[in-house]
Amino acid sequence: MIDLAPKIQGEVFVNCRIEHFPGYKKYTVADTAVFKDPAWEIQKKRVVTSKPQITENITQSRSINRAKKRVHDISALNKFQYFVTWTLDGKIIERDNPKVIARKLKTFLSNKAKRNKMSYLVVPELHKDGKGLHIHGLISGDFELVDSGKKTKDCKTIFNMPQWLFGFSTCIEISGDKENTAKYMTKYISKDFRKIFGNFYYAGGGVRRIPPTTYENADYNAIDAKPYFVTELGINFKYYTVKEGC
């Protein structure tokens, strides 16, 4: 059997990282031993003799990918109760002024976390016309909700949130698979996304951010998943998930 965990300066590297989420596990498997337990450090497969050229597009892509992972992890790790959408009314707030909106949003989130024990993960998004903003998010806590009298296509009650004073609000109870909820939230961070308030997202109220992680060796070639080549590392990775109990 091939030893996939060579000792490098007294340390052992393996080729598989397993992140543990409620209800499922997320596997990242490399074609060489790159993960060191307990740190998430990566050993480069090939020695780079010259500094690679980092373009603005590459930097933006990396930032977006990191944000997507963090949004996924926070979504999956925490027990949120509701999916919310908050809009902004131009008669109440300067809906085209990100600085004003950011200040009001941060104050609102901080107050709700203190007064209503609200945990939250929210992602601001530009309207399709590029003007104005609205906010999507996951929340839990002790706050007032009002039945709007409307329902979703799958017959869930659509609530309004009177505490949101800057426009219209909808609030829908979350149910079903946590992995699907996490994937749904990451869709709001697309390749064209940008930092509207200097951040891709806001999270707080005591949310968990980093999943418990274990490491082992795995047979890369036996895994039936699409490989992704990371140029700057010179390494192929495969990603897949396994439901709890499978």
N, C-alpha and C positions, 0 to 999 in steps of 0.2 A: 504494500500500500504506500502511495506517495505521501510524504510528510508535507502537509500544506502549512505547517507552522514553524518556519525556520527561526532559530534564535538569532536576534540581531542586537549586539551589545548587551547580552544578558536578558533581553526581553523577548516574549513570544508573541507573534502575530498570527491571526487566523483570517479566514476569508469570508466569514458570515456574521452579520450583525442582526440581532432579533430584537425588535422593539415591541413591548407588551402593552396593548391597549385593552380596555374593557370589551370582552367579546371576541377579540381577534389578535393575531400577531402579524407584524409586518417584517418581512425578511428582505435584507439587502445582501446579495451574494456577489463577490468579485471573482475574477478569473485568476487571482493570485492573492496571497496572504497580505492583507493591508490593514486590518483592524487590530488595535491593541486594547486589551481589557485592562483597566476600566476606562481609559481615555478614548476619545473618538479621533485619534490621530491617524493620518494616512501616510504610509510609506510609498513614495513614488516608484513606479515600476521601472522607469527609465531615468537616468540622470540627465538633467537639462543643463547643458553647458553654457547656454546663453539665456538671458532673461527673456521670457516670452512676451510678445507684444500684447498688452491688454487694451482692447478697444473699449469705447464707451458702451457699445452694444453688448459686449461680453460682460462688462461690469453690471449693466442693467439686468441682463438675463440672470446672473448669479443672485442679485438682490431679490429679484422676483421669485426665483426658485427657493431661496431661503425663507422668504415670507410665506410662500405656499406651504412649505413644510411646517413652519411654526403655527400657521392657522389650522392646518390639519391636526397637528398634535394637540393643541389646546382644545379644539372641537371634540376630539375623540376621548381625551382624558377626563373631561369634566362633565358633570351631570347637569346640563342646561335644561331648562323647562320649556322655553319658548323661542321661536324664531320671530324676529321683529324687523319691520321696515319703518324707518322714520324719514319723512319728507320735510322739506323746508318751505315755508310760506314767505314769499318776498315782501308781504305786508308786515311781517313780524320780525324778520331777520334779513340781513344782507346776504341773500342766498348765493351771490356770485363772489363773495369775499371770503376766501379760505381762512384768513387769519381770524376774522370775527367768528366764523363758524367753529373753528378749532377751539377757541377760548370758551365759547358757550358749551360745546360738546364735552370738553374736559371737565368743566365745572359741574355739568349735569351728571356725568358718570361718577365723579368723586362724591357728590352729594348722595346719589342713590346707593353707592357702595356703603357709605357710612350710615345713612338713615334707614335704608331698606334692605341692607345686607345683600345687595345685588352683585352677583358675579357676571362678568360680561366679556364678550369678544365681538367687536364691531368693526366693519370694513366700510369706509366711505367710498362712494362711487359717483363718477360724473354721469349726468344724463347723456343719452345718445347724441344729443345736439351739441355736447361739449359745454353747455351752459347750466349752471346750477348743480346742486348735489343732492343725493339722498344717501341713506345709511342703512346697511343690512347688518344683522347681528344675531347672536345667541345670548340669552340672558336667563338668569334664575334669581329668585329672591322673594321678598315679601312686599308686594306693591299692588295697587288697585288696578283692576282691569274691568272694562265695560263691554258687554256683548254688543257687537255692532249690528246684529240682526242678519248678518251674512254668513255664508259657509263656503269652504273650499270645495273643489270638485270631488274630494273624497269625504265630504260631509263633516269636516272639522270646523268648529266654531271660530270665527274671526273676531278677535277682541280689539278694542282700542285701548290705548294707554294714556289716560288723562294727564299723567305727570309730564309727558312730552309736550312742551308748550310752544314749540317752534314751527309746528305744521301738523300734517296728518300722520297717523300711526296705525299700523296693524300688528297684531300679536297672535301667533298661532302655536298651539301646543305641539311640542316635538314628540314623535313616537317612531318606533321602528329601529332600524339598524344604525348604530353609532358611526360605523364606517361610512355609510351612505351620507349621513349628515355632514361628516368631515369633508368628504369629497365635494358635496354640494357647496360648502362654504369656500373651498379653494377655487371654485369656478369664478368667483368674483375677482380673483387676482389673475388676470390674463396676461398674455405677452405684451399687450398694449397698455397695461396698467401703469400708473405712476404714483409717486408719493404726493398725495394731495395736501396733507397737513404736515409733511416732513416724515410721516410714518405710513406704512401700508395698512396698518390695523392698530386698534387699541384693545388691550386686555387687562383685566384687573379684578379686584374683589376677591383676592385669594385663590385665583385659578391655578391649577397645576399646569406646568409648561413642558416638562421633560419626561418622557415615558421611561419606566424601568427598562433596562437594556441588558441583554446577555450576549455572549459571543461563543462561536463554535466553528468547526470546519464543516464544509458541505461540498458535495460533488457538483461543481459548477456545470459540467457538461450534461448531467442527468436532469437538470431543471428545465422544464418546458415553459420558458418565458422569453420574451423578446430581450435581446441584449442591447445595452446602451453604452456607447464608447465615450469616455470622458477624455478629451484630447489632452488637457493640461496634465493629467495623471498618467496617460498611456494605459488605461485600465478599462476593461469591460465590466459592466454591472448588470445583474438581473434582479428584478423586484417582483415580489408576489406576497399575497396575504393568505393566512390560514385561519378559518373560524375557530373559535374556542371549542375544544372537544373533538376537533377533526384530526 
